[in-house]
Amino acid sequence: MAQTLNALDRHLVLVGFMGAGKSTFGAEVAERLGRPFFDIDREIEGTHGEIWEIFAQQGEIAFREIEARFVRDTCSRREPSVIAVGGGAVETRELLAGSDALVVQVDADVETAWARVRGSRRPLAEDEQEFRRRFELRQPLYAQVAHAHANDVDDIVLAAAGIRFGSHRDAAGDAIVADEHVADLHGVTAAHLVPAGEQAKTISEAERLWRALRVDRGSTIVAVGGGSTTDVVGFVAATYLRGVDWTAVPSTLLGQVDAAIGGKTAIDLPEGKNLVGAFHWPNAVVIDNGLLATLPPGELENGRAEVVKTGLLAGEPLWEHALEEQVRRAAAFKAGVCLRDPRDHAERAQLNLGHTFAHALEAASGFALPHGRAVALGLVASLRLSGLEEEVQVVEELLEPRPVAVDRDAAWGALTRDKKGRDGRPRLVLLDAPGAPRFDVELDAKDVRAALDALIE
């Protein structure tokens, strides 16, 4: 079975040399993930006094014994936490060996680290030569225990969600399922092919894959393609043999910033989008920005709608960054939300901003309407119901949404069957302001229907 490279339901441990930023980053990451934060050095100081005094009075060996006990005790807690360990903790080689934690190394070059700590009372901060010697000594030790590397908070959150950046060819598995167009375009040797777009998300395609697969419970299925491909393959992986591991390799902007992240998998029914599905987190998500170079403009626009949605939720104009940074920051935002609420019981619902309307329009079009175009329209409706006309103008300028020709009654029928609804009453995501979402909002049905109708020719 493949190694699961995310921190879902397990501790996230930060390692790295002193001055790398573990304490500062760790506190922010814990807030982003909704978890307790434990800084082992601070925990020790709260019980045993200043670390420099322990070194001076008892020696480093005694300190390492205290440190090891605190790390073991903290990692044995049942509630998943973010844990920052001291820079020298890795010198106790077996310290993290028995833990199921995901370990992330926070990187910093020696010049930066020294500039941050020199002049402090840390034991190694008084001797620059020894500081540099220990820095070099510990680098291979960090590499031995770390599952991922990070330079900032977004990097750590991405690592916690199992998201890494690299070549799509780095994703290894026992069976590869790919979008037939992507496989041909990028030379992906796949055991199984699926149609492009929503045509892949059908019961018949899922059944075809179930019957064709020849893998066991310890296998990993790799999905290479857009959001529709990762949706159907993730659903097949969740249900085949009652669940096998899978790795997502999203090939579209929409997939890289949204669809492949967070473990939601699904297929469509004629009555609505994503009505049959399962939560099944991928053991890893491999994002290859190079795959975006061959996307047609329409597919880039599909993903751009999700970037705009994420920026509105985050309260930051993510769309103003270069494309690769849009992907990194939007993916990190969604990863944080999903790790806080992995089963969609509460605040993860905010990611549905605009999607209640979008899914209804897609279903009414027979899934011929591109998802990004539908989301752009859905954002307009949701922002108008939120009373945010200035943000409506932003969406109109960035995405240029145009009303669509679908049956109004069919769209309304699909909207009342939305997964977030209750007893046929839609529940919406609105914004009090950019960065201030309000979800599970029930409005008068007449107002919702009017907002939907305004999106239809």
C-alpha positions as CSV (number, residue, x, y, z in Angstrom):
1,M,0.0,0.0,0.0
2,A,1.3,3.5,-0.9
3,Q,2.4,5.8,1.9
4,T,-0.2,8.3,2.7
5,L,1.5,11.7,2.5
6,N,-1.0,13.9,4.2
7,A,-1.8,14.9,7.8
8,L,-5.5,14.0,7.8
9,D,-6.3,12.5,11.2
10,R,-2.7,12.6,12.3
11,H,-0.1,15.0,13.8
12,L,1.8,17.4,11.7
13,V,5.4,17.8,13.0
14,L,7.7,20.6,12.0
15,V,11.4,20.1,12.0
16,G,14.3,22.3,11.0
17,F,17.2,24.2,12.3
18,M,16.9,27.0,14.8
19,G,15.8,30.2,13.2
20,A,13.9,28.4,10.4
21,G,10.6,29.8,11.6
22,K,9.0,26.6,13.0
23,S,7.4,28.4,16.0
24,T,6.1,31.3,14.0
25,F,4.8,29.3,11.1
26,G,3.5,26.5,13.4
27,A,1.2,28.8,15.3
28,E,-0.3,30.2,12.0
29,V,-0.6,26.7,10.5
30,A,-2.4,25.4,13.6
31,E,-4.9,28.3,13.2
32,R,-5.3,27.6,9.5
33,L,-6.0,23.9,10.2
34,G,-8.1,24.4,13.4
35,R,-5.7,22.4,15.6
36,P,-3.8,22.8,18.8
37,F,-0.2,24.0,18.5
38,F,2.6,22.7,20.7
39,D,6.0,24.2,20.6
40,I,8.2,21.6,22.4
41,D,10.8,24.2,23.4
42,R,8.1,26.4,25.0
43,E,6.5,23.3,26.6
44,I,9.8,22.4,28.2
45,E,10.5,25.9,29.4
46,G,7.0,26.0,31.0
47,T,8.0,23.1,33.2
48,H,11.8,23.0,33.5
49,G,12.8,26.6,33.0
50,E,14.9,28.3,30.3
51,I,16.6,26.0,27.9
52,W,19.9,27.8,28.1
53,E,19.8,27.2,31.9
54,I,19.2,23.5,31.4
55,F,22.1,23.3,29.0
56,A,24.3,25.2,31.4
57,Q,23.3,23.3,34.6
58,Q,22.6,19.8,33.3
59,G,24.2,19.6,29.9
60,E,22.9,18.8,26.5
61,I,22.5,15.1,27.0
62,A,20.1,15.8,29.9
63,F,18.2,18.3,27.8
64,R,17.8,15.8,24.9
65,E,16.3,13.3,27.3
66,I,13.8,15.8,28.5
67,E,13.1,16.8,24.9
68,A,12.5,13.2,23.8
69,R,10.0,12.7,26.6
70,F,8.0,15.8,25.7
71,V,8.0,14.9,22.0
72,R,6.8,11.3,22.7
73,D,4.1,12.5,25.1
74,T,2.9,15.2,22.7
75,C,2.8,12.8,19.7
76,S,0.9,10.3,21.7
77,R,-2.1,12.6,22.1
78,R,-5.2,11.5,20.2
79,E,-6.2,14.9,18.9
80,P,-4.3,15.7,15.7
81,S,-2.0,18.7,16.4
82,V,0.7,20.8,14.9
83,I,4.0,20.2,16.8
84,A,7.2,22.2,16.4
85,V,10.3,20.4,17.7
86,G,13.6,21.9,18.5
87,G,16.3,22.1,15.9
88,G,18.4,19.4,17.6
89,A,15.6,16.9,18.2
90,V,16.6,14.9,15.2
91,E,19.9,14.1,16.8
92,T,17.9,11.7,18.9
93,R,17.6,9.4,15.9
94,E,14.6,7.3,17.0
95,L,12.6,10.2,18.3
96,L,10.1,10.3,15.5
97,A,10.6,6.8,14.2
98,G,7.6,5.3,16.1
99,S,5.2,8.2,15.3
100,D,2.6,8.1,12.6
101,A,3.0,11.9,12.2
102,L,3.5,13.7,8.9
103,V,6.9,15.4,9.2
104,V,7.6,18.6,7.3
105,Q,11.1,20.3,7.2
106,V,11.0,24.1,7.4
107,D,13.9,25.2,5.3
108,A,16.1,28.2,5.8
109,D,19.7,28.8,4.7
110,V,22.4,29.1,7.3
111,E,22.9,32.9,6.8
112,T,19.2,33.6,7.4
113,A,19.0,31.3,10.4
114,W,22.1,32.9,12.0
115,A,20.8,36.4,11.4
116,R,17.6,35.5,13.2
117,V,19.2,33.9,16.3
118,R,22.5,35.6,16.9
119,G,22.7,37.5,20.1
120,S,19.9,35.5,21.7
121,R,20.4,33.2,24.7
122,R,19.9,30.0,22.7
123,P,22.7,27.6,23.5
124,L,24.2,27.5,20.0
125,A,23.6,31.2,19.2
126,E,26.8,32.3,21.0
127,D,29.3,30.5,18.8
128,E,28.9,31.1,15.0
129,Q,31.4,28.4,14.1
130,E,29.6,25.7,16.1
131,F,26.3,27.0,14.8
132,R,27.4,26.5,11.3
133,R,28.9,23.0,12.1
134,R,25.7,21.8,13.6
135,F,23.7,23.2,10.7
136,E,25.6,21.1,8.3
137,L,25.5,18.1,10.6
138,R,21.8,18.1,10.9
139,Q,20.7,18.6,7.3
140,P,20.9,14.9,6.4
141,L,19.1,14.0,9.6
142,Y,16.2,16.3,8.7
143,A,16.1,14.7,5.2
144,Q,15.9,11.2,6.8
145,V,12.8,12.0,8.8
146,A,11.0,14.6,6.6
147,H,8.2,13.7,4.2
148,A,8.1,17.2,2.7
149,H,9.9,20.5,2.7
150,A,8.4,24.0,3.1
151,N,9.5,27.6,3.0
152,D,6.3,29.3,4.3
153,V,2.9,28.7,5.8
154,D,1.2,27.9,2.5
155,D,3.9,25.3,1.7
156,I,3.2,23.6,5.1
157,V,-0.6,23.6,4.6
158,L,-0.1,22.1,1.1
159,A,2.2,19.4,2.5
160,A,-0.4,18.7,5.2
161,A,-3.0,18.0,2.5
162,G,-0.6,15.8,0.6
163,I,-0.1,18.2,-2.2
164,R,3.2,18.4,-3.9
165,F,4.5,20.1,-7.0
166,G,6.5,18.1,-9.6
167,S,6.3,16.2,-12.9
168,H,3.1,14.2,-13.5
169,R,5.5,11.3,-14.4
170,D,6.5,11.2,-10.7
171,A,3.2,9.7,-9.7
172,A,3.5,6.0,-9.3
173,G,0.7,3.5,-9.0
174,D,-0.5,0.0,-9.9
175,A,-3.1,1.3,-12.4
176,I,-3.3,4.6,-14.3
177,V,-6.6,6.0,-15.4
178,A,-6.3,9.0,-17.7
179,D,-8.4,11.4,-19.7
180,E,-8.1,10.1,-23.2
181,H,-7.2,13.6,-24.6
182,V,-4.6,14.2,-21.9
183,A,-3.0,10.8,-22.3
184,D,-2.6,11.4,-26.0
185,L,-1.3,15.0,-25.6
186,H,1.2,14.3,-22.9
187,G,2.2,10.7,-23.7
188,V,0.7,9.2,-20.6
189,T,0.8,5.4,-20.8
190,A,-2.5,4.5,-19.1
191,A,-4.1,1.2,-18.5
192,H,-7.6,2.7,-18.7
193,L,-8.9,5.8,-20.5
194,V,-12.0,7.9,-19.8
195,P,-13.8,10.5,-21.9
196,A,-13.0,14.1,-21.4
197,G,-15.3,16.3,-19.3
198,E,-18.5,15.4,-17.5
199,Q,-19.0,12.4,-19.9
200,A,-16.6,10.6,-17.6
201,K,-18.8,11.1,-14.5
202,T,-21.5,8.6,-15.3
203,I,-22.6,5.3,-13.8
204,S,-21.7,3.5,-17.0
205,E,-18.1,4.8,-16.9
206,A,-17.7,3.9,-13.2
207,E,-19.0,0.4,-13.9
208,R,-16.7,0.0,-16.8
209,L,-13.7,0.9,-14.6
210,W,-14.9,-1.4,-11.8
211,R,-15.1,-4.3,-14.2
212,A,-11.8,-3.6,-15.9
213,L,-9.6,-3.0,-12.9
214,R,-7.2,-5.7,-11.8
215,V,-5.8,-4.4,-8.5
216,D,-5.9,-5.6,-4.9
217,R,-6.5,-3.8,-1.6
218,G,-2.9,-2.8,-1.3
219,S,-2.8,-1.1,-4.7
220,T,-2.9,2.6,-5.8
221,I,-4.8,3.9,-8.7
222,V,-3.5,7.1,-10.3
223,A,-5.9,9.5,-12.0
224,V,-4.5,11.8,-14.6
225,G,-6.9,14.4,-16.0
226,G,-9.2,17.3,-15.2
227,G,-11.7,17.5,-12.4
228,S,-14.1,15.1,-14.0
229,T,-11.4,12.4,-14.3
230,T,-10.3,12.8,-10.7
231,D,-13.9,12.8,-9.5
232,V,-14.8,9.5,-11.2
233,V,-11.5,7.8,-10.5
234,G,-11.6,8.9,-6.9
235,F,-15.2,7.5,-6.6
236,V,-14.2,4.2,-8.2
237,A,-11.2,4.0,-5.8
238,A,-13.5,4.7,-2.9
239,T,-15.9,1.9,-3.8
240,Y,-13.7,-0.8,-5.5
241,L,-12.9,-3.5,-3.0
242,R,-14.5,-1.2,-0.4
243,G,-11.7,1.3,-1.0
244,V,-8.2,1.4,-2.4
245,D,-5.6,4.2,-2.4
246,W,-5.4,6.7,-5.2
247,T,-3.3,9.6,-6.3
248,A,-4.7,12.6,-8.1
249,V,-2.7,14.2,-10.9
250,P,-4.9,17.2,-12.0
251,S,-4.2,18.4,-15.6
252,T,-6.4,21.5,-15.6
253,L,-6.4,24.8,-13.7
254,L,-9.7,23.9,-12.3
255,G,-8.4,20.6,-11.0
256,Q,-5.2,22.0,-9.6
257,V,-6.9,24.8,-7.6
258,D,-10.1,23.0,-6.6
259,A,-11.5,19.6,-7.9
260,A,-8.6,17.3,-7.0
261,I,-8.2,18.7,-3.4
262,G,-10.0,17.6,-0.3
263,G,-11.2,14.1,-1.0
264,K,-14.6,14.8,-2.5
265,T,-15.4,12.3,-5.3
266,A,-18.6,11.9,-7.3
267,I,-20.5,11.0,-10.4
268,D,-23.5,12.8,-11.9
269,L,-27.1,11.8,-12.4
270,P,-29.5,13.3,-14.9
271,E,-31.3,14.9,-11.9
272,G,-28.2,16.8,-10.7
273,K,-24.5,17.1,-10.5
274,N,-22.4,15.1,-8.0
275,L,-25.4,13.4,-6.4
276,V,-23.6,10.1,-5.9
277,G,-20.2,10.2,-4.3
278,A,-17.9,9.5,-1.4
279,F,-15.3,11.2,0.7
280,H,-12.0,9.5,-0.2
281,W,-8.9,11.6,0.3
282,P,-6.1,10.8,-2.2
283,N,-2.9,9.6,-0.6
284,A,-1.2,12.3,-2.6
285,V,-2.0,15.1,-5.1
286,V,0.8,15.8,-7.7
287,I,0.5,19.2,-9.4
288,D,2.4,19.7,-12.6
289,N,2.2,23.3,-13.7
290,G,3.6,22.3,-17.0
291,L,0.4,20.5,-17.9
292,L,-1.4,23.9,-18.0
293,A,0.7,25.1,-21.0
294,T,-1.4,23.0,-23.4
295,L,-4.8,24.0,-22.0
296,P,-7.1,25.7,-24.5
297,P,-8.3,29.2,-23.4
298,G,-11.7,27.8,-22.4
299,E,-10.2,25.4,-19.9
300,L,-8.1,28.2,-18.4
301,E,-11.3,30.3,-18.0
302,N,-12.9,27.3,-16.3
303,G,-10.2,27.3,-13.7
304,R,-10.0,31.0,-13.4
305,A,-13.6,31.1,-12.1
306,E,-12.5,28.9,-9.2
307,V,-9.5,31.2,-8.6
308,V,-11.8,34.2,-8.4
309,K,-14.2,32.3,-6.1
310,T,-11.3,31.4,-3.8
311,G,-10.0,35.0,-3.8
312,L,-13.4,36.3,-2.8
313,L,-13.5,33.8,0.1
314,A,-10.0,34.6,1.2
315,G,-10.4,38.3,0.8
316,E,-7.4,38.5,-1.4
317,P,-7.1,39.2,-5.2
318,L,-5.4,35.9,-5.9
319,W,-6.1,36.5,-9.6
320,E,-3.5,39.2,-9.7
321,H,-0.6,36.8,-9.2
322,A,1.2,34.9,-11.9
323,L,-0.5,31.7,-12.9
324,E,1.7,29.3,-10.9
325,E,1.3,31.4,-7.7
326,Q,-2.5,31.5,-8.3
327,V,-2.4,27.7,-8.2
328,R,-0.2,27.5,-5.1
329,R,-2.2,30.0,-3.1
330,A,-5.6,28.9,-4.2
331,A,-4.7,25.3,-3.5
332,A,-3.4,26.1,-0.1
333,F,-6.5,28.0,0.8
334,K,-8.8,25.1,-0.1
335,A,-6.5,22.6,1.6
336,G,-6.7,24.5,4.8
337,V,-10.5,24.7,4.8
338,C,-10.7,21.0,3.9
339,L,-8.3,19.9,6.6
340,R,-10.4,21.9,9.2
341,D,-13.6,20.3,8.0
342,P,-12.7,17.1,6.1
343,R,-16.2,15.6,6.0
344,D,-18.0,18.8,5.1
345,H,-20.0,19.2,8.3
346,A,-19.5,22.9,8.7
347,E,-17.3,25.6,7.3
348,R,-16.2,23.6,4.2
349,A,-19.6,24.6,2.9
350,Q,-18.1,28.0,2.1
351,L,-16.3,26.5,-0.9
352,N,-19.8,26.2,-2.5
353,L,-19.9,29.9,-3.1
354,G,-21.8,30.3,-6.4
355,H,-22.0,26.5,-6.9
356,T,-25.6,26.0,-5.9
357,F,-26.6,28.1,-9.0
358,A,-23.8,26.7,-11.1
359,H,-24.7,23.1,-10.6
360,A,-28.3,23.8,-11.3
361,L,-27.4,25.4,-14.6
362,E,-25.1,22.6,-15.6
363,A,-27.7,20.0,-14.9
364,A,-30.3,21.9,-16.9
365,S,-27.9,22.1,-19.8
366,G,-27.4,18.3,-19.8
367,F,-23.9,19.1,-18.5
368,A,-23.0,20.8,-21.8
369,L,-22.4,24.1,-20.0
370,P,-18.7,24.3,-18.9
371,H,-18.3,24.4,-15.1
372,G,-16.3,27.6,-15.1
373,R,-18.9,29.5,-17.1
374,A,-21.5,28.2,-14.7
375,V,-19.5,29.2,-11.6
376,A,-19.0,32.7,-13.0
377,L,-22.8,33.0,-13.3
378,G,-23.3,31.5,-9.9
379,L,-20.9,34.0,-8.3
380,V,-22.9,36.9,-9.8
381,A,-26.1,35.5,-8.3
382,S,-24.6,34.9,-4.9
383,L,-22.9,38.3,-4.7
384,R,-26.1,40.1,-5.7
385,L,-28.0,38.2,-3.0
386,S,-25.2,39.3,-0.7
387,G,-25.7,42.9,-1.7
388,L,-22.1,43.2,-2.9
389,E,-22.5,45.0,-6.2
390,E,-18.8,46.1,-6.3
391,E,-17.7,42.5,-6.2
392,V,-20.3,41.7,-8.9
393,Q,-18.5,44.2,-11.1
394,V,-15.2,42.5,-10.4
395,V,-16.5,39.1,-11.4
396,E,-18.1,40.6,-14.6
397,E,-14.8,42.3,-15.5
398,L,-12.7,39.2,-14.9
399,L,-14.9,36.4,-16.1
400,E,-17.4,38.1,-18.5
401,P,-20.4,35.8,-17.6
402,R,-23.2,35.7,-20.1
403,P,-26.8,34.3,-19.5
404,V,-27.3,30.8,-20.8
405,A,-30.2,29.2,-22.7
406,V,-31.5,26.5,-20.5
407,D,-35.0,25.5,-19.3
408,R,-35.9,27.6,-16.3
409,D,-38.0,24.9,-14.6
410,A,-35.4,22.3,-15.1
411,A,-32.7,24.5,-13.6
412,W,-35.0,25.3,-10.6
413,G,-35.7,21.6,-10.1
414,A,-32.0,20.8,-10.1
415,L,-31.3,23.6,-7.6
416,T,-33.9,22.3,-5.2
417,R,-32.2,19.0,-5.2
418,D,-28.8,20.5,-4.4
419,K,-26.8,18.5,-1.9
420,K,-26.6,21.4,0.5
421,G,-30.4,21.9,0.6
422,R,-32.8,20.6,3.2
423,D,-36.3,19.4,2.4
424,G,-36.1,21.0,-1.0
425,R,-35.1,24.4,0.4
426,P,-31.8,25.6,-1.0
427,R,-29.1,26.6,1.4
428,L,-26.7,29.2,0.0
429,V,-23.2,30.6,0.6
430,L,-23.2,34.4,0.8
431,L,-20.5,37.0,1.6
432,D,-20.9,39.7,4.2
433,A,-17.7,41.1,2.7
434,P,-14.7,39.6,0.8
435,G,-13.1,37.2,3.2
436,A,-16.2,37.0,5.4
437,P,-18.4,34.1,4.1
438,R,-21.7,33.1,5.6
439,F,-22.9,29.6,4.7
440,D,-26.0,27.5,5.3
441,V,-28.2,30.6,4.5
442,E,-31.8,30.1,3.7
443,L,-33.5,32.9,1.7
444,D,-37.1,33.3,0.5
445,A,-37.6,30.9,-2.4
446,K,-38.9,33.7,-4.6
447,D,-35.7,35.6,-4.2
448,V,-33.5,32.6,-5.0
449,R,-35.7,31.8,-8.0
450,A,-35.4,35.3,-9.3
451,A,-31.6,35.3,-8.9
452,L,-31.5,32.0,-10.9
453,D,-33.8,33.3,-13.6
454,A,-31.6,36.3,-14.1
455,L,-28.9,34.0,-15.2
456,I,-31.0,32.4,-18.0
457,E,-31.7,33.9,-21.4
